[in-house]
Amino acid sequence: MIGLIKMIPATDSPYAYLVKSIENLIEEHRLEQKLQAHRMAEAHYGT
């Protein structure tokens, strides 16, 4: 979090930038989990 805060550019709404950055990280993590689950299913059940 501290790293994200330090990287916030000078904008009209640094809070909105921070919130959007966090939302993007959450979505990226969700997609990584989904891909991992898909790979595990393919390994278990085959293609």
C-alpha positions in Angstrom: 0.0 0.0 0.0 2.8 2.4 0.9 4.4 1.8 -2.5 1.1 2.6 -4.2 0.7 5.8 -2.3 4.2 6.9 -3.1 3.5 6.3 -6.8 0.4 8.4 -7.0 1.0 11.1 -9.6 -0.1 14.7 -9.0 -3.8 14.5 -10.0 -7.0 16.3 -9.2 -8.2 13.3 -7.2 -5.4 11.2 -5.7 -8.0 9.3 -3.6 -9.8 8.2 -6.8 -6.5 7.2 -8.4 -5.6 5.1 -5.3 -9.0 3.4 -5.3 -8.9 2.6 -9.0 -5.4 1.2 -8.6 -6.6 -1.1 -5.8 -9.6 -2.2 -7.8 -7.3 -3.0 -10.7 -5.0 -5.1 -8.4 -8.0 -7.0 -7.0 -9.3 -7.7 -10.6 -5.8 -8.8 -11.7 -5.6 -11.2 -8.7 -9.1 -12.5 -9.4 -8.2 -13.3 -13.0 -5.0 -15.0 -11.9 -6.9 -17.2 -9.5 -9.4 -18.1 -12.3 -6.6 -19.0 -14.7 -5.0 -21.2 -12.0 -8.3 -23.0 -11.3 -8.7 -23.6 -15.0 -5.2 -25.1 -15.3 -5.8 -27.3 -12.3 -9.1 -28.5 -13.7 -7.5 -29.3 -17.1 -4.7 -31.2 -15.3 -7.2 -33.2 -13.2 -9.8 -33.9 -15.9 -7.7 -33.6 -19.0 -8.7 -31.8 -22.2 
